[in-house]
């Protein structure tokens, strides 16, 4: 007997023939009292995928010469492969004469099953490769409120067309979560508005929108066509419920305050909350032109000419650029580039939009 140790835990001699061990294993299987009859014994046949393809080609052509040409092989090499297959299976698949090649009855039966097996195997391989490439499964998209706007649907439609087997799940986020779920790992990719704390994130810009101030219609600046940030610094202002200081500083005009703190009246999570607070005269709020799309009485939007614009982008986490994420970003880029007119309408505030909001307030009064 050999003493067990760390290198030899079973106490087996390193010189013991591996074939002897294997033989004992096979013998123990034959005499295993716990073996059940419903465990089929598979034939010990080493058939290769390529050999089956060769077999099908010969069976369909009934000619080694034509099959070899079709497979771009030498006739001798193909004949050797078929003989090896027959030897492994212990079955004669073809009857051969100097004039013709024919399937035997066994060969014809085998052909039916091989075709079905290869079809299933090919389907399985394609599905496995698609999963590996990320073309099956699920992509979770985060959407910050009012982010990609009218560019959203064309991007989603193009993605679904390219990846019909992928489940695209949309998660919506308020201003409380500027990263739209990326920071917490809730989503794979997101439509966001910059700037915010973007550590560990990557971006593909889609468009930029000018900042505008949301004013009550009875405000002293409400009749102006434009204002500058300095005219707003003494006003009570709405901030967001986010804890991100970069995001809040941007919407509070902190870069124009010279270090003075903003007079934050209250914190909101949604555009609707902002509209409601501004309409009651509680405070002003910084926003973007699309806020005028909501017909809310008592509010008017005015461009702030010296405030840096807000960038809308598709974003994802660095190091998590799988195939679906890369495809989504590529599609977003292509849709953006294919719609210059749509981008122009998103980036340029329309005077009629501002007038419409003002008219709604007048009618309600």
C-alpha positions in Angstrom: 0.0 0.0 0.0 1.0 3.6 -0.6 0.6 6.2 2.1 -1.7 9.1 1.1 -0.2 12.6 1.0 -1.1 16.0 -0.4 0.2 15.1 -3.8 -1.2 11.6 -3.7 -4.4 11.7 -1.6 -5.6 8.2 -2.7 -2.4 6.5 -1.9 -2.0 5.2 -5.5 1.4 4.6 -7.0 2.3 7.2 -9.6 3.7 4.3 -11.7 0.4 2.5 -11.9 -0.8 2.2 -15.5 -3.7 4.6 -16.2 -5.2 2.0 -18.4 -5.4 -0.4 -15.5 -7.3 2.2 -13.5 -9.6 2.9 -16.3 -10.2 -0.9 -16.7 -11.1 -1.2 -13.1 -13.5 1.7 -13.4 -15.3 0.1 -16.4 -15.5 -3.2 -14.5 -17.0 -1.5 -11.5 -19.6 0.1 -13.7 -20.6 -3.3 -15.1 -21.0 -4.8 -11.6 -22.5 -1.7 -10.0 -25.6 -2.8 -8.1 -27.0 0.7 -8.1 -26.9 1.0 -11.9 -30.5 1.3 -13.3 -31.7 -0.1 -16.5 -33.0 3.3 -17.7 -29.4 4.6 -18.1 -28.6 3.9 -21.7 -25.1 2.8 -22.6 -23.8 5.1 -25.4 -21.9 3.6 -28.3 -18.1 4.2 -28.2 -18.0 5.9 -31.6 -15.8 8.8 -32.2 -17.7 10.5 -35.1 -16.6 14.0 -36.0 -18.9 16.7 -37.2 -16.9 17.2 -40.4 -17.1 13.5 -41.2 -20.9 13.7 -41.1 -20.8 16.6 -43.5 -18.6 14.5 -45.8 -21.1 11.6 -45.5 -24.0 13.9 -46.5 -22.2 15.3 -49.5 -21.4 11.8 -50.8 -24.9 10.6 -50.1 -26.4 13.5 -52.0 -24.0 13.4 -55.0 -23.6 9.6 -55.1 -20.2 10.3 -56.4 -16.9 10.7 -54.6 -15.5 12.8 -57.4 -18.4 15.3 -57.3 -18.6 15.4 -53.5 -14.8 16.0 -53.3 -15.2 19.0 -55.7 -18.1 20.3 -53.7 -16.1 20.0 -50.4 -12.9 21.3 -52.0 -11.1 18.1 -50.9 -9.1 15.5 -52.7 -11.0 12.4 -53.7 -8.6 10.2 -51.9 -8.9 12.3 -48.7 -12.7 12.2 -48.8 -12.7 8.4 -49.4 -10.4 7.9 -46.4 -12.7 10.0 -44.2 -15.7 7.9 -45.2 -13.9 4.6 -44.6 -12.8 5.8 -41.2 -16.5 6.8 -40.4 -17.7 3.3 -41.5 -14.9 1.7 -39.5 -15.8 3.7 -36.3 -19.5 2.9 -36.8 -18.9 -0.7 -37.9 -21.5 -0.1 -40.6 -21.2 -0.1 -44.4 -22.8 3.1 -45.5 -22.1 2.9 -49.3 -21.9 0.1 -51.8 -19.1 1.0 -54.3 -18.4 -0.3 -57.8 -16.2 1.1 -60.5 -19.3 2.7 -62.1 -21.5 3.9 -59.2 -21.8 4.7 -55.6 -25.1 3.8 -53.8 -26.3 4.1 -50.2 -26.9 0.9 -48.4 -30.1 0.4 -46.4 -28.1 1.2 -43.3 -26.7 4.3 -45.0 -30.1 5.6 -46.0 -31.4 5.2 -42.5 -28.4 6.9 -41.1 -28.7 9.8 -43.6 -32.2 10.6 -42.4 -31.1 11.0 -38.8 -27.8 12.8 -39.6 -29.6 15.5 -41.6 -31.9 16.1 -38.7 -29.1 16.0 -36.1 -26.9 18.4 -38.1 -29.8 20.9 -38.6 -30.4 20.8 -34.8 -26.7 21.1 -34.1 -26.4 24.0 -36.5 -29.3 25.8 -34.9 -27.8 25.2 -31.5 -24.4 26.5 -32.6 -25.9 29.7 -34.0 -28.0 30.3 -30.8 -24.9 29.7 -28.6 -22.9 32.1 -30.7 -25.7 34.7 -30.7 -25.9 34.5 -26.9 -22.1 34.8 -26.7 -22.3 37.9 -28.9 -25.0 39.3 -26.8 -27.7 39.1 -29.5 -30.2 37.2 -27.4 -31.3 38.0 -23.9 -32.2 41.4 -22.5 -31.0 45.0 -22.6 -32.2 47.3 -19.8 -32.4 51.0 -20.9 -32.6 53.8 -18.4 -34.6 56.9 -19.5 -34.2 60.1 -17.6 -37.3 62.2 -17.7 -37.4 64.3 -20.9 -34.0 63.0 -22.0 -33.9 61.9 -25.7 -37.3 63.3 -26.5 -38.5 62.7 -30.1 -35.3 60.9 -30.9 -36.2 58.1 -28.5 -38.7 56.2 -30.6 -36.6 56.1 -33.8 -33.7 54.8 -31.9 -35.8 52.1 -30.1 -37.5 51.1 -33.4 -34.1 50.7 -35.2 -32.7 48.6 -32.3 -35.7 46.3 -32.2 -35.5 45.9 -36.0 -31.8 44.9 -35.7 -32.3 42.7 -32.6 -35.8 41.2 -32.8 -34.9 38.4 -30.4 -33.7 40.8 -27.6 -36.0 41.9 -24.8 -35.6 45.7 -24.5 -36.7 46.8 -21.0 -37.3 50.5 -20.3 -36.8 51.9 -16.8 -37.8 55.6 -16.3 -36.1 57.8 -13.8 -36.8 61.3 -12.3 -34.4 64.2 -11.8 -33.6 62.5 -8.5 -31.4 60.0 -10.4 -29.4 61.9 -13.0 -27.4 58.8 -14.1 -30.8 57.1 -14.9 -29.8 53.9 -13.1 -26.2 53.6 -14.5 -24.5 54.5 -11.2 -26.3 51.8 -9.3 -26.0 49.2 -12.1 -29.7 49.0 -12.6 -29.5 49.5 -16.3 -27.1 48.6 -19.2 -27.4 51.8 -21.1 -29.3 55.1 -20.6 -30.5 58.4 -22.1 -29.1 61.1 -19.8 -28.6 64.8 -19.5 -25.2 66.2 -18.7 -23.5 67.4 -16.6 -23.7 65.2 -13.5 -21.2 63.0 -11.6 -20.2 60.7 -14.5 -17.3 58.8 -12.9 -16.9 55.4 -14.6 -19.3 56.3 -17.5 -18.9 56.7 -21.2 -21.0 58.9 -23.5 -22.1 59.4 -27.1 -23.6 62.9 -27.4 -26.9 63.1 -29.2 -27.9 66.8 -29.1 -27.6 69.9 -27.0 -30.4 72.2 -25.8 -30.2 75.8 -24.5 -31.2 76.4 -21.0 -34.3 78.5 -20.3 -35.8 80.0 -17.2 -39.3 79.0 -16.2 -41.1 82.0 -14.9 -44.6 82.8 -13.6 -46.4 84.8 -16.2 -46.7 87.8 -13.8 -43.0 87.9 -13.2 -41.1 91.1 -14.0 -39.0 89.2 -16.7 -41.8 87.2 -18.2 -42.4 89.6 -21.1 -38.7 89.5 -22.2 -37.6 87.6 -25.3 -34.3 86.7 -23.5 -32.5 87.2 -20.2 -28.9 86.7 -18.9 -28.1 84.7 -15.8 -27.2 87.8 -13.7 -30.8 88.9 -13.8 -31.9 85.7 -12.1 -29.4 85.3 -9.2 -31.5 87.1 -6.6 -34.6 85.0 -7.3 -35.6 82.0 -5.2 -34.9 79.0 -7.4 -36.0 75.4 -7.6 -33.4 72.7 -7.3 -33.7 68.9 -7.7 -34.1 66.2 -5.1 -30.8 64.6 -6.4 -27.8 64.4 -4.1 -25.4 64.9 -7.0 -23.8 68.3 -6.4 -22.6 68.6 -10.1 -26.2 68.1 -11.4 -27.7 70.5 -8.8 -25.1 73.2 -9.4 -25.8 73.2 -13.1 -29.5 73.8 -12.7 -29.1 76.3 -9.9 -26.8 78.5 -12.1 -24.0 78.1 -9.5 -21.3 78.9 -12.1 -22.7 82.4 -12.3 -22.9 83.1 -8.6 -19.3 83.7 -7.7 -19.4 81.4 -4.8 -22.7 82.8 -3.3 -25.2 80.0 -2.5 -28.4 79.8 -4.4 -31.7 80.7 -2.6 -33.2 77.2 -3.0 -36.9 77.5 -2.4 -37.6 73.7 -2.6 -36.5 70.5 -4.3 -38.4 68.7 -7.0 -38.2 65.4 -8.8 -40.2 66.0 -12.0 -41.0 68.6 -14.6 -44.6 68.6 -13.5 -43.6 69.5 -10.0 -41.5 72.3 -11.3 -44.4 73.7 -13.4 -46.7 73.6 -10.4 -44.3 75.4 -8.1 -43.4 78.1 -10.7 -47.1 78.7 -11.6 -47.9 79.5 -7.9 -45.0 82.0 -7.8 -43.0 79.9 -5.3 -39.7 80.2 -7.3 -38.2 80.2 -10.8 -36.6 77.1 -12.3 -34.0 76.4 -15.0 -35.2 74.0 -17.7 -34.9 73.3 -21.5 -37.2 74.2 -24.4 -39.2 70.9 -24.3 -40.8 72.0 -21.1 -43.1 74.1 -23.3 -44.5 70.9 -24.7 -46.7 70.6 -21.6 -49.6 73.0 -21.8 -49.4 74.3 -18.3 -51.1 77.7 -17.5 -49.4 80.4 -15.6 -45.8 79.7 -16.8 -43.6 81.1 -19.5 -40.2 80.1 -20.7 -37.5 82.6 -21.6 -34.0 81.8 -23.0 -31.0 82.5 -20.8 -28.5 83.5 -23.4 -25.2 83.2 -21.4 -26.0 79.8 -19.7 -24.2 76.8 -21.1 -26.4 74.4 -23.0 -27.5 71.0 -21.6 -26.2 67.9 -23.4 -28.4 64.9 -24.1 -26.3 61.7 -24.5 -26.6 57.9 -24.5 -24.4 56.6 -21.7 -23.0 53.3 -20.5 -20.7 52.0 -17.9 -17.0 51.6 -18.7 -16.0 48.0 -18.8 -19.5 46.8 -19.5 -19.5 47.4 -23.3 -21.0 44.1 -24.4 -22.3 43.5 -27.9 -25.8 44.8 -27.2 -24.6 48.0 -25.5 -22.2 48.7 -28.4 -25.0 48.0 -30.9 -27.4 50.3 -29.1 -24.8 53.1 -29.0 -24.1 52.6 -32.7 -27.8 52.7 -33.6 -28.3 55.8 -31.6 -25.4 57.5 -33.4 -26.8 56.5 -36.8 -30.3 57.7 -36.0 -28.9 61.0 -34.8 -26.8 61.5 -38.0 -29.8 60.5 -40.2 -32.1 63.2 -38.7 -30.5 66.6 -38.9 -33.9 68.3 -39.2 -35.2 66.7 -36.0 -32.0 67.6 -34.2 -32.4 71.2 -35.3 -35.9 71.4 -33.8 -34.7 69.9 -30.6 -31.7 72.2 -30.3 -33.4 75.5 -31.3 -36.1 76.9 -29.1 -39.2 78.0 -31.1 -40.6 81.4 -30.4 -44.1 80.0 -31.0 -43.6 77.5 -28.2 -42.9 80.3 -25.7 -45.9 82.3 -26.9 -48.1 79.2 -26.7 -47.4 78.8 -23.0 -48.0 82.5 -22.4 -51.3 82.3 -24.4 -52.5 79.4 -22.3 -51.9 81.4 -19.1 -53.9 84.3 -20.5 -56.9 82.1 -21.5 -56.9 80.5 -18.1 -57.0 83.9 -16.4 
